[in-house]
Amino acid sequence: MKLSDIQSKVHSTFFKEHQRKLYQSLEDKHTTIEQLDDGDPLNSKMILNMGPQHPATHGVIRLVLQLHGETIEKVKLDIGYLHRGVEKIAENKTYQEFMPYTDRMDYLSPYSNNVALCTAVEKIADVEVPERAHYIRMIGCELARISSHLLWLGTMVMDAGAVSFFIWTFKEREKIYDIMDRLAGHRFTVSHARIGGVANDITDEAMGAIKEFTQMFPKELKDYHKLLDRNRLFFDRNEAVGVLKTKDALNIGAKGPVLRAAGYAYDVRKFAPYARYDEVEFGIPTRLEGDNLARYFVRMEEMSESIRIIRQCIDKLPKGLVRTDNAKQAYPSKDEVYYSMEGMIHDFMMTDTGICPPEGAESYHAVEAPKGELGYFIQSDGTGHPWRMKINAPSFANLQVLENILDGEMVADTVVIIGGLDPVMGEADK
């Protein structure tokens, strides 16, 4: 026998023995070669649990991500970790007593929540609001819109990697807090609106601060545009990311800037005007792309429109009462309470019983909050607290969009896309 034949036979024997040991090893592990996934030999598919306690998901929200490598194949959304039952609380409070709870729903825009509740109660109880109160409310709501969008902008840019920008947006937000302190007596949870009007008139000091802000803020906004509009890193992180089609946005029920960035120009202030929005001029910023970048441009333009609205409100602000002069519908002024027995009785009755809409009446009224349509549905049993109250919160509706737009995206873009939707869990987990 030739040496080469001997070597070949040895190699063959060695290979067969090695193969036998390999198969035996696989059988010991209850695995066979045929059970391995040829399409995913490295087992790169995995389930990733993101949240609810996460530093950058904008609240206590849980995402279950099915990943193939770094690509998201499927998303399941899990909310309810901040559930406080505010709708049931409302049914055990008078309408005015529930006001401070609205501050703590979308806690980034408390003034809009106050006005949303008041306008819903005023509709079902047929309450007339003085003209001056309408314009003060509009000024407060638009300042709240800017404040909310500034926090969104700072956090979203920070999610994209630029930490210092967050500090710049908060500098302007602090100015709005100072204005709210002068206007309502509180910086954050203001509870300034009252059924029938507002708690107090706007002071000269507050008016001066508002005028100064409307003069200076457009310059800051222009600087934001200079820094971000042509920034390649910011563009790459947001352009064609988290795309939401118009049809999908309507089917899902998206609201506010999320809906308008997908090409549907719906704004409650235009289509169902409340307060005196039908007496001021403003546009509805809309984009067609439906991606994260489009949502950025819509909100940036909305801040400019809010400044435009505030300036018109200041010019049109009439003199007169800031709360209806009907003792059965609104709290009396403090001068009446302190120096009049009748005023003290009315104050006690409003606190104890509150305003009583007609028995069996029901109504729905919505405002355009910074995150979209915020509506209150009220059913009355004739008492001073609602028989049923349901809250149509924009963040609750917009969160549904995540299961549509995250599929097919990179896992690294998850937080940026959440930031682009701008949810707040205080009103989603209601």
N, C-alpha and C positions, 0 to 999 in steps of 0.2 A: 504494500500500500504506500502510495506517495505521501510525502510530508504534508503537502497541501490538502489532501483528502482527510488526513488525520486532524489537521487544524480546523477544517470546515466542520467535521463531525463534533469536535469539542465545542466549537462556537455554537452549533445548533443545539447541542445538549444543554449548554449553559443558558442559552436564550429561552429554551422551553422551561427549564427549571425556574428561571427568573420570572417568566410569564405566569407559571403556576402559583408562585408565591404572591405575585401581585394580585391575581384573581382571589386567592385565599384571603388576602388582607382586605380586599373590598367586600368580600362576603361576610367577613367578621364584623364589618361596620354596617351590615345590612344594606349595602349599596352595590349596584352593578354598573358596568360601563354604560349599558343601555339607558340607565336612569339619569345620567348627566344630560343637562340641557345644552344641545349643540349650539343653540342660538345665544346662550349666555354662559359660556364655559367657566367664567370667573365669578359666577353668582353675583353680578353687579346690581341685580334688582333688590330693593330693600324698602321697608316701611319706616318712614321717619316721623316721629312725633314732635311737632313744634308747638311749644306752649303747653298749658295756658300761661305759666309763669315764664315769660320771655322778655328780654330787655328791649326788643325793638318791634313788637307786633302791635304797638299802639293800644295796649289794653290787654285784659285777660281773655284772650281768644286762643282756641286750640285748633291747629291744622294737622290733619293726618295726611301725609304726603306719600304716595307710592312713586318711588324713583326707579329709573333705569339709568344707572350711572349718575350723571348730574342733571338729567332731564326729568321733569315732573310728568308722570303718566296720568295720574288721577289724584284728585284732592277731595277730602271730606272735611267739612267745616263743623266745628262743635262750639256752640256758645252757651251762655247761661251761668257762667262762673261769677258774674257780678249781679245776679238776680236779686232785686230788693223789693219786688212786688209793689211798685209805686202806683199802679192802677188800682189795686185793692186799697192802698193807703188813701187814695183820693176819694174813694167811696165812703170813707169814715172820717172825712174832714169837711169843713165848709170849703166853698170854692176859694175864698181868700186864704184860708189856712193852708191850702195845698200849694200856694204860690212858691214858698221857699223850696219845696221839693222839685219844682220844675228847674230851678237853678242848677240842681245837681244831676240832671239828666244829661243834656249836652253841656257839660260844665266848662266847655271852651267858648260857649256862646250863651251865657245865662239870660241876657236881655231878650233875645229872640224867643226863648222858651216862655218867659213871663208874658210877652205880648201874645203869643200863640194861645195860651190859656185864657187870657182876658178877652180876646176877641171872640173866642168860642162861647164863653159865658155871656158876653154882651149880646151875641146873636140869639141865643136861646131865651134870654131874659129880656130882650128888646130894650137895651140900655143905650142911651144917647151919650156919645163921648164928645167933649168940647174940642173945637178945632185946634186950639193950642196944644192939647194933649196928644192929638194925632201926630203933629209934626215933631214933638219931643220924642215920641215913641219911634218915629222913623229915624231920627238922628241916632238914638240909642241902638236900634237894630243894625244900622249900617256900620256904626263903630264896632259892634259885636261881630259883624261879618268880616271886617278887616282884621280884627283881633284873632278870630278863628283861622282865617287864611294865613296869617303870619305864622301861627304856630305850625300849621300844616307845612308851610314852605320851609321853615327852619328844620323841622324834623325830617322832611323828605330829602332835602339836600344833604342832611347829616347821614341819612340811610345810604345815600349814594357816595359817601366818603368824605364830605367837607364839613368838618366839625365847627369851625369858626363861624360859618354862616348862621348857625343856630343862635349865636350870641347877638349878631347884628339884627336879626328879626325880633328877638326878644327885647332889644333896646326900644324899638318902636312900640312893641306891645306894652311895655311898661308905661309909655306915655298915655296909652288908652286906659290903662288901669288908673292912672292919676286922674284922668278926666272922669271916669266912673266914680271915683272917690268924691270928687267935687259935685257930681251930678246926683248920685244916689246915696252917698255916705258910706259906700262899701266899694272895695276895689274889684272883688272877684264875684261872689254870689250876691248880686245886687238887690233882687226882689223890689225893683223900683216901680214896676207897673202895678196899677190897682184896677179893679173892676170899676169901670166908669172913667178911667183916666190914668194919672200917674200919682205917685206919693207926694211929690213936691215939685215946685216950679224950677226951671233952670236958672241958675244964678249967673250974675255978670262974670264971676270968676270962672265958672264952668264954660260959659259961652266964649270967653277970651281964650281958654285953653283949646276949645274945639276949633276956633278960627285959626289959631296958630298951627294946630295939627294939620288942618286941610291945606295950609300953605306950604308946610315943610315936607309932608309925607310923599307927595308926588316926586320930589327930588330923590328921596330914598328909593322909591319904587323904580325910578329910572336907572339908578345904580344897580339894583337887583337885575334888571333886564340886561344891562351891559355885561354883568358878570356871568350870567347863565345862558342867555339866548344863543350865544355863539360858542359856548364852552363845549369842547369836543368830548370831554369825559362825561359831562352831564347829559349831553345828547346821546352818547352811546349807551348810557345806562337806562335811558327812558324812551328813546325813539323805537317804534315798532315793538314795544314791550307791553304786555298786558292789553292786547287789542280787544276792544269790545265793539261788535258790530251794532248798527242802529236797531236792526230787527231783534237781536238778542237782548239789547238794553230795554226795549219796550216789553218784550215777553217776560223778562225777569222782573221788571218793575223798578229799574234804576231811577234815581232821582238826582236833582240838583246838577252840580258841575259834571258828575259822572255821566248823566244822560245827555247833557248839552255838548260834552266833548265827543259824544258818539254821533252827533249830527242832528239831534232833535231839540229845537229851540223852545223848550217849555219852561216858563217861569211863572209862579203863582202871582207875583206882583203885577204881571202884564195880563194874564189870562183870567184871573179872578181878583182884581185889585181890592185891597183892604187899606185901612188908614186913609192916606191921601196919595197913594202911589200913582193914581191915575192923573194927578195934577203936576207931576214932575216928569222930566224927560230923562230917559236912560236907555241904554241898549242891552241886548241879551247876548253876551259873548258865547259864540258857538264854534265848534270845530268839527271836521269831518273824519279825522283819522281814527279817533276812538282809542288811541294809545295813551300811555302814561304822560308823554310829552304834551298831548292835546289837553289833558286834564290840568297840566301845569299852566298852559297859556290861558285857558278859560278862567282859572282862579285869579291869575295875575290881572287879567282885564277886568274881572269883577271888582277888584279892589279900586281900580281907577273909576269905575262906574259908581261905586259907593261914595267916593269923595265928591263926585259930581252931584249925587243925590243930596248929600249933607249940605253942600253949598246952597243948593236951591231951597232946602228946608229952612236954612238960616235966613235967606232972603224973604221967604214967604211966611215966616213964623208970626202968627197974629197975636194980639194981646187978648187977655181974657182968662177964664177959669182953666184949671188944669185937671179938674175932676167934676163929674156931674153933681149938680146941687139937689139931688134927690135922696133924702135920708133913708129911703127904703132900698136903695140900690147901691149906695157907696158910703164909705166912711166919711164923717164930717171932718172939717179941718181941725187942727189942734187948738186953734183959738176958740172955736165953739166948744170943744170938749173941756178945756180948762176954765172957761169963764161963763158957761151956760149949762144949766141943769138939763135942758132939753138936748143939748149937744152930747152931754155925757150919757144920757139914756140911749140916744141913737147909736153912739159908739159901742155901748154895751150890747145892744141888740144885734148889731152887725157882727160883733165878735162871737156872741153866743149862738145866734141862729143863722145869720148871713143872708145873702140874697136868695130868694126862692123863685126859681123859674116855674112856669105853669106845670101842673101835674100832667104826665103823659107826653110832654113835649120832648122832642129829640132833634139834635142838629149836629152837623159836622162843619168845622171851619178850619182852614189851613193857612199857614203863612209860608213864605219862602225863607227858611232858615239857611245858614251858610252851607249846610250839607244837603239841602233839598227840601221837599215839601214836608212840613211838620204840621200834622193835623190832630184835632181833638174831636172825638165823637162823644156826645153827652146825652144820656137819657135821664129825665127828671121825674121824680115822684112827688113833686110839689114841696119838698123840704129844702133845707139850706145846704144839703150835700147831695151829690149826684147818686142816682140809683145805679147807673153804670157809667164808667168813663173808660174809653179806649183811646190809646195814643198811637197815631200813625207816624212812626219815627223813621227818618231817612236812613240812618246808619243801619237799621235792621234790614231795610230793603236792599241797600247797596252791598251789604256783606254777602248776599246771595251771588253777586257777580263773581266773587272769587272762584267759585267752583267752575265757572265758565272760562275765565281768562287765564287761570294759572296752568291749565293743562297744556303741555308742550313747551312750557317755559323752563328756564334754568333755575335750579334750586337757589342759586345766588341772587336771583331777581325777586324772590318771594317777598322779602321785607320791603323792597322798593315799590312793588305793586300794591301791597297793603297800604303803604304810605300814600300812594297816588289816589286810592279810594277815599282816604281820610275818614275812617270810621271812629266813633267814640262809643265805648261799650256801655257807658252810663245810660244811653237811650236805647241801645240795642237790647240789653238785658233788662227790659222794663217789667 
